[in-house]
Each structure stands twice: as structure tokens, then as C-alpha cells.
């Protein structure tokens, strides 16, 4: 499952960062994965995942019935590109 669509960060990558690299925060996870938050909509889901992994619990982000396969719950870049910019003819 993707937790950050902008950087294509998966749950498995976050698990690796927390367990193998000892990261304890979302910022540290991004640093370990050599990425930066883009839109920021994943930060809450990533924080939940980091806490769950550190506690030895399963990541429950995808169990939310409102959730899409992405941690941003579908709000991340809903329309690719800026709708205010007309397309070139």
C-alpha cells in the first residue's frame, strides 16, 4: 500500500525505515528514504504508520473504509495538472 503517492513510498519502505534504520518520526522516514514531502497530505497517515510500527502493531491506515489505497485518502492531486492553466493547442 502506498502511504505517500507523491514519492511512491510504500508501507514496506516505512516499515524498513523504522525497523532497520531506527527512524522515530515522519521527517526521519523521509530522510532515510531520501525523499521530501510534496503536497503534505500523507503526513497524518505516515505518522500513524510510524507509531503503529514502533508499537509492533499492524499499520491500520488502509482499514479506514473512507481510505483509498493511498495514505492521503484520495485528496492528493485529485486532478493531474493545474485546471486553471489552459492546455496548449
Rosetta silent file (secondary structure, phi, psi, omega in degrees, C-alpha in Angstrom):
SEQUENCE: XXXXXXXXXXXXXXXXXXXXXXXXXXXXXXXXXXXXXXXXXXXXXXXXXXXXXXXXXXXXXXXXXXXXXXXXXXXXXXXXXXXXXXXXX
SCORE:     score description
SCORE:     0.000 S_00000001
   1 L     0.000  138.436  176.892    0.000    0.000    0.000 S_00000001
   2 E   -82.516  131.089  173.710    1.234    3.481   -0.825 S_00000001
   3 E   -99.920  -26.932  177.115    1.433    5.868    2.097 S_00000001
   4 E  -132.501  109.077 -178.033    2.855    8.747    0.048 S_00000001
   5 L   -71.899  -40.183 -176.226    1.721    8.950   -3.536 S_00000001
   6 L   -58.008  -36.566 -178.644    3.901   11.939   -4.447 S_00000001
   7 L  -108.309    4.095 -178.029    7.081    9.994   -3.615 S_00000001
   8 L    52.999   46.211  178.792    5.677    6.486   -4.217 S_00000001
   9 E   -92.623  124.441 -177.904    6.560    5.481   -0.638 S_00000001
  10 E   -96.799  165.272  175.675    5.031    2.176    0.354 S_00000001
  11 H   -56.667  -41.709  179.913    4.145    0.755    3.736 S_00000001
  12 H   -60.332  -37.860  178.352    7.025   -1.729    3.349 S_00000001
  13 H   -67.476  -37.617  177.819    9.500    1.120    2.894 S_00000001
  14 H   -67.942  -41.399  176.978    8.235    2.838    6.037 S_00000001
  15 H   -59.223  -44.699  178.358    8.493   -0.447    7.954 S_00000001
  16 H   -59.877  -46.983 -177.874   12.091   -0.794    6.739 S_00000001
  17 H   -61.223  -40.632 -178.615   12.961    2.768    7.749 S_00000001
  18 H   -73.800  -47.874 -175.563   11.522    2.341   11.235 S_00000001
  19 H   -77.260  -43.397 -174.218   12.813   -1.166   11.950 S_00000001
  20 H   -89.604  -34.977 -177.970   16.149   -1.172   10.136 S_00000001
  21 H   -99.776  -10.463  177.091   17.164    2.481   10.313 S_00000001
  22 L    74.018   23.141 -179.772   15.556    3.224   13.687 S_00000001
  23 L   -67.835  146.385 -176.465   13.604    6.240   12.498 S_00000001
  24 L  -126.029    6.658 -179.896   11.146    7.625   15.031 S_00000001
  25 L  -148.071  164.857  178.052    9.382   10.382   13.097 S_00000001
  26 H   -63.480  -41.979  178.657    7.895   11.098    9.712 S_00000001
  27 H   -57.764  -44.015 -179.988   10.711   13.555    8.999 S_00000001
  28 H   -66.638  -34.685  177.108   13.281   10.855    9.761 S_00000001
  29 H   -63.335  -47.567  178.536   11.453    8.370    7.498 S_00000001
  30 H   -59.711  -42.386  178.975   11.589   10.819    4.592 S_00000001
  31 H   -62.925  -43.990 -179.931   15.292   11.441    5.269 S_00000001
  32 H   -62.621  -32.063 -179.270   16.042    7.704    5.418 S_00000001
  33 L   -94.157    6.918  179.166   14.259    7.235    2.094 S_00000001
  34 L    52.479   50.835 -179.457   15.981   10.297    0.605 S_00000001
  35 L  -136.186  170.185  175.883   12.646   11.985   -0.129 S_00000001
  36 L  -134.839  145.652  175.113   10.760   15.136    0.847 S_00000001
  37 L   -62.285  141.841  179.049    7.065   15.669    1.441 S_00000001
  38 L  -104.767  -79.696 -177.842    5.426   17.292   -1.569 S_00000001
  39 L   -80.260  -23.732  177.023    1.733   18.017   -1.036 S_00000001
  40 L    85.960   -2.781 -177.155    1.841   17.015    2.650 S_00000001
  41 L   -71.967  -14.353 -178.904   -1.434   15.123    2.647 S_00000001
  42 L   -87.909  -10.115 -169.933    0.301   11.898    3.640 S_00000001
  43 H   -59.186  -41.388  179.123    1.824   13.255    6.851 S_00000001
  44 H   -64.624  -45.563  179.778   -1.028   12.164    9.136 S_00000001
  45 H   -66.022  -38.364  178.789   -1.158    8.649    7.682 S_00000001
  46 H   -66.124  -40.451  178.775    2.628    8.385    7.808 S_00000001
  47 H   -62.613  -42.807  177.073    2.642    9.479   11.470 S_00000001
  48 H   -60.245  -43.254 -178.900    0.003    6.838   12.280 S_00000001
  49 H   -64.348  -44.600  179.963    2.082    4.218   10.468 S_00000001
  50 H   -60.850  -45.114  178.928    5.307    5.147   12.282 S_00000001
  51 H   -61.822  -44.124 -179.462    3.571    4.949   15.668 S_00000001
  52 H   -63.702  -44.818 -178.707    1.978    1.600   14.834 S_00000001
  53 H   -63.721  -43.608  179.561    5.231    0.097   13.554 S_00000001
  54 H   -63.816  -30.981  179.426    7.167    1.293   16.604 S_00000001
  55 L   -84.952   -2.697 -179.587    4.499   -0.258   18.850 S_00000001
  56 L    77.588   18.250 -179.751    4.706   -3.553   16.943 S_00000001
  57 L  -101.102  159.681  176.480    1.159   -3.210   15.672 S_00000001
  58 L   -69.653  150.663  176.922   -0.093   -3.596   12.093 S_00000001
  59 L   -74.419  121.334 -174.147   -0.431   -0.442   10.044 S_00000001
  60 L  -104.359   14.757 -176.935   -4.153    0.287   10.022 S_00000001
  61 H   -59.814  -44.012 -176.102   -4.330    3.160    7.545 S_00000001
  62 H   -75.587   -9.336 -179.900   -5.961    1.065    4.796 S_00000001
  63 H   -78.239  -12.403  177.526   -8.543   -0.333    7.215 S_00000001
  64 L   -68.074  121.970 -177.791  -10.373    3.000    7.188 S_00000001
  65 L   -63.191  -20.512  177.735  -13.463    2.473    4.999 S_00000001
  66 L   -84.771   -9.257 -173.525  -13.064    6.027    3.658 S_00000001
  67 L   -80.387  145.650  168.992   -9.461    5.367    2.654 S_00000001
  68 L   -91.851 -177.149  176.614   -8.227    4.786   -0.836 S_00000001
  69 L   -66.782   -2.788 -179.173   -5.074    2.684   -1.324 S_00000001
  70 E  -107.880  146.231  178.529   -3.141    5.886   -0.602 S_00000001
  71 L   -60.316  -24.292 -178.138   -2.472    7.382    2.787 S_00000001
  72 L   -81.103    2.149  177.317   -3.775   10.739    1.549 S_00000001
  73 L    56.036   35.268  174.357   -7.214    9.148    1.172 S_00000001
  74 L    83.764   -1.854 -179.520   -7.570   10.332   -2.429 S_00000001
  75 L   -85.640   -9.226 -175.761   -7.131   14.056   -1.734 S_00000001
  76 L   -78.859  114.278  177.110   -3.618   14.075   -3.140 S_00000001
  77 L    47.961   60.949 -175.998   -3.552   15.703   -6.554 S_00000001
  78 L   -61.568  -30.787  176.657   -7.128   14.771   -7.484 S_00000001
  79 L  -124.311  113.280 -177.729   -6.759   16.300  -10.961 S_00000001
  80 L   -62.887  127.696 -177.949   -3.356   15.901  -12.508 S_00000001
  81 L    90.652  169.191 -178.752   -2.127   19.282  -13.620 S_00000001
  82 L   -92.748  115.948 -178.036   -3.493   22.709  -12.819 S_00000001
  83 L   -66.611  -15.529  179.819   -7.064   23.096  -14.108 S_00000001
  84 L   -81.165   -8.729 -179.704   -6.547   26.887  -14.182 S_00000001
  85 L  -104.386  116.654 -179.721   -3.934   26.640  -16.917 S_00000001
  86 L   -66.607  146.445  178.023   -5.392   26.094  -20.381 S_00000001
  87 L   -73.627  145.631  178.605   -3.818   23.356  -22.459 S_00000001
  88 L   -68.257  140.408  179.879   -1.729   24.389  -25.435 S_00000001
  89 L   -86.394    0.000    0.000   -3.489   23.971  -28.757 S_00000001
